[in-house]
C-alpha cells in the first residue's frame, strides 16, 4: 500500500462523521495520526503538495459523513456540493468562492486532468449541463464531495464509469497571498 493510500485509510478511519477541530484547536484526526505514528506521513504530504492544499484536504476529510442538503452550507445543516467546496476553502484557506459550481468553475484556472494536485477542484456534468457538480481532488484519482440527496460527504474514485463519463474539467484556485478572493481566469 502506498503512502497516500495509507494516509487516506488512516484519515477515513480516524475521522468520525462530521468530526471537526475542537475549540482548543486540537484535532481528533491529528491526534489519531500522532498516536499511530502516521503524523510524519502527513508532514511529508504537506511538504510535497504545500501546506494550504494539504490542510484543505485534511480539513475536508474531517467532514466525511455529513449529510447532503440542497442549498446546504454548514456541518450543522448539511452541504450540497458547491456549499461544501465553498465552506472548505473559506475555513481552511480563507478564500470565499462563489456559491454555485458553475460560478466556481468560471473564477478558477483551467488545468489538465493530468496536472491535478490535492486541493484542486474537479467538475462533472451530472444535471445535463456543464459544471453542475464539484468536488475537491484529494490525490490518487480520488475526490471528496457531497453527492446528492440521501448521500453524505464521501470520497470517490474519478475512474469509476459514472464519474469518468461525466468529468467536465479540472480547475485550480489561484490567489495572491493574503487575498480574500480567488484570481479570475478563463473557463
C-alpha positions, 0 to 999 in steps of 0.5 A, a space after each residue: 500500500 502506498 503512502 497516500 493510500 495509507 494516509 487516506 485509510 488512516 484519515 477515513 478511519 480516524 475521522 468520525 462523521 462530521 468530526 471537526 477541530 475542537 475549540 482548543 484547536 486540537 484535532 481528533 484526526 491529528 491526534 489519531 495520526 500522532 498516536 499511530 505514528 502516521 503524523 510524519 506521513 502527513 508532514 511529508 504530504 504537506 511538504 510535497 503538495 504545500 501546506 494550504 492544499 494539504 490542510 484543505 484536504 485534511 480539513 475536508 476529510 474531517 467532514 466525511 459523513 455529513 449529510 447532503 442538503 440542497 442549498 446546504 452550507 454548514 456541518 450543522 445543516 448539511 452541504 450540497 456540493 458547491 456549499 461544501 467546496 465553498 465552506 472548505 476553502 473559506 475555513 481552511 484557506 480563507 478564500 470565499 468562492 462563489 456559491 454555485 459550481 458553475 460560478 466556481 468553475 468560471 473564477 478558477 484556472 483551467 488545468 489538465 486532468 493530468 496536472 491535478 494536485 490535492 486541493 484542486 477542484 474537479 467538475 462533472 456534468 451530472 444535471 445535463 449541463 456543464 459544471 453542475 457538480 464539484 468536488 475537491 481532488 484529494 490525490 490518487 484519482 480520488 475526490 471528496 464531495 457531497 453527492 446528492 440527496 440521501 448521500 453524505 460527504 464521501 470520497 470517490 474514485 474519478 475512474 469509476 464509469 459514472 464519474 469518468 463519463 461525466 468529468 467536465 474539467 479540472 480547475 485550480 484556485 489561484 490567489 495572491 497571498 493574503 487575498 480574500 478572493 480567488 484570481 479570475 481566469 478563463 473557463 
